[in-house]
């Protein structure tokens, strides 16, 4: 299995006043193409920093970060922006939808910077909404949708440009258990049937059980490098 994410001796430090705070410390990680990986650990363990580095939202203080065949630690700011647009779909806990736009317009947003025609964009949006089971809610604004429906819109938006990786930061943290399981089942389907590589941070062991592999991070280190596989 080819690696889609590779961290080699990666450290990330922040300066807080006169103090140098190490968030990740000589971190090594490999994630294969088509994996569904859940990252768990206590607050402050480095999980969000890890996601930000994988998604090209932050840079390492040292070490090599290679994602989707590109050395992210060597790209310029504009280079990272272009890389993210091609390779990463983000799914957040609180959906991050624009409240004044309909569901289909929210989904279409990542395509507005492409050369696709309006008809091509509409076709892709319709297909993405069909995939997440919300074709009948395309015209509804976020305030007219349930939390689970809003998260499905967010997933459709993340999928619309066919990214290499889906990065999910506590995607079910704002949902009730039943709705959370529906969303996790959708992510599992995207992984198993469509081969999407999914990297998810969660505090919830039940959510993590939907992944094919679980990683434990604590104090900037991978606690169990072998990480148990989930049947």
Helices and strands as residue ranges (DSSP letters): E 3-16, E 19-32, E 36-40, H 47-54, E 62-67, E 70-71, G 72-74, H 77-87, E 88-92, H 103-108, G 109-111, H 118-131, G 135-137, G 142-144, H 147-159, E 165-169, H 177-194, E 197-201, H 205-208, E 213-218, E 221-222
